[in-house]
Amino acid sequence: MSRIAVIGAGVGGLTAAVRLAQAGHEVEVHERSAVAGGKLGVHERDGFRFDTGPSLLTLPQVFDDLHLRPVALDPVVRHVFPDGTVLDSAADHEVFLDRIRDALGVAAADDWHRFWRRAERIWRASWRSVLQRPVTPATLAALSWRLPGLAAIAPGRTLRHLGRHYLRDPRLRMLLDRYATYTGTDPRRAPAALAAIPYAELHFGGWYLPGGLGTLGTALVDRCTELGVHIFLNSEVTGIATAGGLACGIRVTERAGPPKSGAGHRTATTEAAASGATERFIPADIVVSDVDALTLYRDLLPTPGRLARLADRSLAGFVLLLGVRGETPALAHHTVYFPGYYDAEFDAIFGSAGRRAVPASDPTIFITRAADPGVHPPGTEAWFVLVNAPPHGRGWRATDWRRPGLADAYADHVVKLLAHRGLDVRDRLVFREVRTPADLAADTAAPGGAIYGTAGGLLRPPNRGPVGGLWLVGGSVHPGGGLPMVTLSAQMVADRIGPARP
C-alpha cells in the first residue's frame, strides 16, 4: 500500500482520490480553502442557488460510478445570432439538421452534415490516441503512424480554418468558433482538433444535475468518505519535498476553524489545529497535484524549464449572478447571445503585442437559467451570466479587475447589452452580484482567474511531473478543461499509478 497525498480538492483531485482509494492506497487530500469542489462552486442567497463554475455536464458515462441522475437538455444550447436568428442545438444529429434547415436553410444543413462527418473522425482519433492516456513521445509517435487519424486531426490547421472550409453560413462558423473558448483560446489560433468538442457535446448530449452541478462535488466528497479518504480543509500546501529525484511528501500550513457554510459548502473531514495556524511535513510515497500547473511549477516545486511554457494563460470569465422576478420564455437552460463582430471580442480579451487586453465592448453573453424549482424561489429565476474576459493581472495580456469602479461599470454595461439584445431585466432584478477573474483567482488559486490554465488545444502540460512519484491532474494539464476532461486526467493518472501492492 502506498501513502498518497493529493493537493487540492477540485474535481480532478477528488476523482483521483476515489480511484486511488478503490485501488487500495491510503489517500489524504489537502485543500487550501474551507470547502471542497474547486471551481465547481456554489453560491446561495435568499433562496437562490447558483452554480458558479461549470454549468453543463457532457460525456455523462465518465461519471457512471457516482450513480448520478443527470437530466438530458433539449436544446443543449440556444444560439441567438446578431440578426435575431435563433438556432437550438440538439443531441440527435438528424433533429439538429432539421433545425438548421428551418433556421438557416438547406445548404447550411448540408454543410453541417459534411463538417459533422469530419468532426466524428477527429473525435475518434482523439479519443483513441489522446484523451485516454498521458501524452508521451510514445503516444504521439503512435498517432503519427495512424495516418488516417493524423489526417483527421489536421495538425497545423486552426478551428477557424476548418469552419471556413466546411461552413459557408457565417452563423454556423460563429457557432463553431465558440467551442474554442471551451479551452480558453482564440478560434483563430485554436487547433482544428478542437472540433472534437462540439462532436462530444452534441453526440453524447448535454446534461443537468437536479439541484445544480455543485451536487457532483457533494457526490465525490461522499464517495471519498465511504472509501476512507481523509479530506483536510483549510490546509494549504506550500511545497513539495523531494529526495533522490523522487517526491517524498508535502509541506502544509493548516488554519483553524471548521468548514464555512454557504458558497460551495461540502461536508468533509477537517483536522486543522484547534487555534492559530500550524505547519507540518506530511510524508508520502506519491504526490498527486490538482493545482494549476503554473502554481505548481512556480511555487510548490520551482521548475523553470516547465514554467516557461505556461505563460500563455487561457481566457477568464466575468460573471453576473442575477435574481430575476418572473419568467423568461426566450431563454433555454443555456442561451448564447452572439455579438455583431465576433473577432473584435477576441482582439480585446487576448490583446496583442501592441495593445493591452481589455474587456470586450460587445461580447458574447452566455446565460444559464435552470428551470429546476430547487434553485430559485417560486415566481423567480436564477441567472448565471458569463462573459469571456481577460485574466486578472497587470501585464499586457491581463486586466486589473481590482481597479476601483471597473467591475460595477462593466456589469452595468453587460446588463445594458442584454437590454439591447431584447432581454431587458433591469426592472425585474431582485439582486445582482458580480464575480470577476480576480475573485476566481482568490477563491480557487487559479492564476489570474484563468479558467483553463494555459490557453491551447488538446495537448497540454503532461500528467507526469519532473520528479518520480509526482503526477498532475485537473483542467490545466492533459487532456484539458471541462468536467469530463478533468475526470479523465484523474482516471489515467490513477491507472498509471496502479493498484496497491501487498
N, C-alpha and C positions, 0 to 999 in steps of 0.2 A: 504494500500500500504506500502511495506517495502522498506527502502532505503538500497541498496545492493552495497557494494564496492568489485570489482573484482581486484585481484592483478595479473598483468601480462596479456599482450595482445597476448599470443600464441593462437593456435587453440582451446585449451581447454577453456581458459578464454573468448575468443570471442564467442565461441559457447554457453557457459553458459550465457553470457550477452544477446545474441539473445534470447535464450529460456526464460530467466527470464523477459526480457522486453516484450516479447509476452504474458507472464502471468500477465502483468500489474504492475510489480515492477519498481521502479525508480533505474536505474543502471548506475554506472560510473566505468570505467576501468582505472587503473593506470599502466603505462608501463615505466620501467626504461630507456629504450633505445629511440632513436629518430625515430624508426619505429615500426610498429605493425607486428605481424606474428610469433614472437618467432623463433623456429628452422626451420620454413617454410621460409627460407631465399632465397634471390635472389641476384645475383651479375651480373652486366652488365659492359662490357668493349668492346670498339671498334666494336660495332655491335653484339657482342656475349652476350647471356643471359643464365645464369646457375641457376638451382635450387640447392641451397647449403644444403638443408635439404632433406625431403622425396622426392622420385623420382617415386613412384608407388602408384597409388590410388586403393585400394581394397574396397569391400563392398560399391559400389557407392550409393546404396539405402539409406545409412545413411545420405547422403548429398542432398537428393531429394529436400528439401525445399529451397535450394540455387539456383535451376534451372541452374545447371552447364551442360555443354555439353561434357561429357567425351568421349574419343575415345578408343575403345577396342584395346588391343595389342595382336598380334599374330606373333611370340611367346610371351608368358608372360615373360619368361626369356630364354635365350640361355645359355646352360651349356656346357663348354669346359673342358673335363676331362684331366688328366695328360697324358693319352695315345693318345690324339688327338681326341677321340670320341666326337662328337657334338650331344647334345640332346636338342631339343626345346620343352619346356613345352607348354601345350595348355589348355584353359578353358574347352573345350569339352573333357570329360573323354575318350570317345572312340577314338577320334583323338590322344590324348596323348598316349593311349595304342598302337596304330598303330606306332607311332613314337618310342616308346620304343622297340617294336618288331624289327623295321628296324635297330635301332642303337645298341641294347643290346641283342636282341634275344627273343624268345617266352617265355622262363622260366622267364626272368626278367619282362616281361609284366604281366604274371600270378601272380607273386609275388606282383607287384604294385597294381593289382586289389584287391588282398586279403587285403593288407595294406589299400587300399582306403576305403573298407567297414568298417574297424576299425576306420579310421580317421573320417568317417562320423558319427559314433556313438559318438566319442569323441566330435565332433563339436556340435552335437545336445544336448548332456548333458551339455556342457559348455555354449551354448547359452541360454538354458532354465534356468540354475541354477546359473551361474556365471557372464556372460558377460553383462547382462541387469539390474543388481541390485547390490547395495553396498554389500560388504562382511560383514556379521554379523554372530554371533553364530547361529542365526536362519536360515539363508540361508544355512550355512554349514550343519546344522542338517537336513534340508530338503533334501539336496543332499544325505546325508548318508542313508536316508530312501528309496531313489530310487536306489535300489541295482543294476539294470542293468546299470544305468547311472554311478554309482560309479565304477562298474567293468570296464566300457568302458574307463573311465579316468585313470584307473590303478594307483592309489596312491602308491607311493613308488618305482615306476619304472621310468627309465630315457628315454629320447628320443632315446639315443644311444641303450638302451636295446630293445626298440620297433623296431628299424631299423634292428637289428641283428635277431630279432625273425621272421620278415616277409620278409626281403630282403636279398637274397643271393649275388646279384651282388654288389661289393664294390662301384661301381659308383652310384648306387641308394642310398646306405647308405650315401655316401658323399653328395648327393643332399638333403637328409632328414636332415642330421646334420646341414646344412647351416641355416635351419629355427630356430635353437636355437639362432643364432645371431640376429634374429628379436626382441628378448627380451634382448639382450645384455649378453647372458650367454653361458656357455660351454655345448655342447650336452651331455657330459659325466655326467653332473650334472643337466641338464635341465629336468623338469618333462615330462613324456610321454604325458601329456595333451597338450603339445605344438604341437602335431600332428594336432590339430585344425587349426593351422596357414596355412600349405600348403593346407588343405582342403578349407579353406575360400578363399585363393588366387586363386586356380585353379577352384573351383566350381563356384565362383561368377566372376571370371576373373580379369585380371589386366588392368588398365585404365590409360590414359594420358589426361591431360587438355591442349588444344591448348594454346600456349603461356607459358606453364610450370605450374607446380603445385603451384607456387607462386600466381597464379591468384585465388586460393582458399582463400588465405589471403585477397586479394582485395575484393572478394565477401563477406566475413564475415564482413569486415570493412564497406562496403557499406550497408549491411543489418543492422548493428548496427546504422548507421547514419539514415536510414529510420525509425528506431524504437525509435529514440531519445536518444540513449545511448551516453554518453559523454566519449570520449577516451582521457585521459591525457597522452601525451608523455613526455619524459624527466622528469618523475615523479616517483621517486624511493621510494618504501615503505620500511621503516626502522624498523617498528614494528607493532604488532597487540595489541591493547589495550583491556583489559578485565575488567569486573566489575561484581561481584557476580557470577562468574563462567560462564559468557557469553561474547562473543566477542561484543565489543561496538564501534569499529572504528579502523582506521589505522593512523599511523604517516607517513608522506611523506616528502621528500625533492625534491623540484622542481627546475630544472635548466633552465636557459634562453635559448631561441633560438628556431626557427621553426624546424620542422622535416627536416632531411637532405635528399637530393636527392641521388640516387644511389642505393647501395645494399639494397634490401628488401624494397624499398620505397612504402609506402601506403599513401593514402590521409586520413587524420584523423583530429579530433579537438584537438587543444592543448591550454591549458590555463596556461602555465608556466608564471612565473613572467617576467616582461619586461627586467630585468637585474639581474645578480648575481644568487643566489640560495635562496630559501625561504623554511622554514619548517612550516608545519601546521598539525593540527589534523583534521581528517575527521570522523565525527560520522557516524555510520552505524548500522542498525539492524542486518544485516547478512554480513559476510565476506566470499568470495569465493577465494581461493588461487590457482593460476595456476603456482606457482613457484615450483621448485624441493622440494620434501618433506624434504630432508636433509637441505636445506637452510631454510625452514620454521621452523623446529624444533630446528635448531642450532642458527639462527639469529633473526627471526621475532617473534617467540613465544617459547623461550627455553623450551624444554620438554625432559629431559634426558632419560626418560623411552622409548620414541619412537625413539629418536635419536640413541640409542644403536643398534637398529635393522636395521639401514640403512648404516652400514659401508661397506658392500659388494657391491661396485659400478659395474655398467654394463661396458661392453667394450665401447671404444670410436672409433673415426674414423680419419684416416689420409687421406687427400683429395688433389687431384691434379685437377686444373681447366685448361684444355688444349684447346687452339685454334689450330685447325688442318687443314692444307690445303688438298684439295682433298676429295675423298670419300673412305669409308672402307666397302666393301660389307660383310666382315666377321662378322661385328657387327650387332646385332639386336638392338632394343631400349634398352634392358637390356641384358648384356652379363657377365657371370661369368667365370673366369679362375681359376680352382682349382689347388692347389699345389700338389707336389708329395706325401707329407706326411702330411695329414690334422692335425693330433694330435699334431705335432710339433708346428703348429701355435697357437693352444690353450695353449699348455705348455708355450709358450713365452709370450703371451699377458695377461694371467691370473696369471702367476708366481706361486710360491708355498712357503711354509714356509722356504725352504732352498734356494730359487732362486728368484731374483727380476724379476718383469715383464719387458720385453724388446720388442721393435718392432720385429715382426717376420721376419726372413731372407728369408723365402719362403712363402709369404702369399697368400691367396685367393685375387684376384683382381676383383672388380665389376665395370663395365663401363656402364654408361648411356649415350646414344647418340641418341638424338631425331632427327627424320627426318624432324621435323617441320621447315619450312623455316623462321618462325618468330623468331627463337632463334639463328640464325647464318647468316653471310653474304653468298651470293652465292659462290659456289665453296669451301666451308669450312664446318667443323663440330665442334660442341661444345661438348667436352668430360668432363664428371664428373667422375673422377676415385676415387674409395673408397677402402681403405684397413682397415680391422679391426686393432685396436691398443689399447694399454693400456691407461687409462685415464692419464691426466696431474697431476703431484704431485711429492712428494719426498719420499713417503713410498715404501715398497717393492712391493705393488700391482700397482704401478704407475711408470711413466717415466717423467723426467723433460724435456718437449718438448721445453723449452726455452733455453736449453743448446746450446751454440754457435756452429753452424755448423750442428747440428743434423738434423733439418728439411730438409735442402738442400741436405745433404748427403743421407738421406733416400729417398727423391724424385728422386735423380739420380738412386738409387738402384731400385726403382719401375719401372722407365722408362726402365732400362736395362732388368728387368724381363719380361716386356711386349715384348721386342725385342726377348728374349729367347723363349717366348711362341708364336712367329710367328707374332707379332704385333709391328714392329719397326716403330716408328713415329718420331724418332729423327731428321730426315731431313725434316719433314713436319710441325714442330711446328711454329706457329705464335707467341705464348707466352705460358708461364707456370706460374701458381700461385699456392702457397702451402697454405693449411689450416690445422693446427694441432689441437689436442684436447685443447691445451692452448688457441687457438683462439676462439673455440666454447665456452669455459668457459667464456672468456672475453665478447663475444658478447651476450650470452644468459643467463648468470649467472647459467649455468648448472655446478655443482661442478665437477671439473676435466675434464669437457668436456664429461662426460659420457652421451651417447645418450639416454639411457633408465632409468636413475636414478639408482635404486637398481637392481642388477642382480637377475633374478629369473624367475618364470613362470607366470601362470595366476593369482596367488594370490600375491597381493602387498599391500603396506600400505593402510589402509582404507580411504574412502572418507569423513567420519565423523571425524572432529577434536576432540581434547581432551577437548574443551570447547564448550558449546552450541552456536549455531549460526555460527560456523566455519566449512567450507566444503572445500575439496580438489579435484581438477580436474587436468588432464594432464597425461603425459606419465610416471611420476614417481610413480603414485598411481594406484589403481584398476580401470579398468581391465588391464592396461598396455600401452606400447608404440605403435606407429603407428597411422596414421591419423584416421582410424575408431575407434580404441580403445579409443583414446583421446576424440573423439567426443561422444562416448557412455558414458564416465565418466561424461562429462558435462551434457548430457541429463538426466542421472539417478540422478545427484545432483539437477538439476532444477526440476525434478519430485518430489524429496523428499521435496524440499522447498515449492513447490506447488504454486497455483495461489495467487495473491494479494487479501487481504480481504478488503472489503469496509470500 
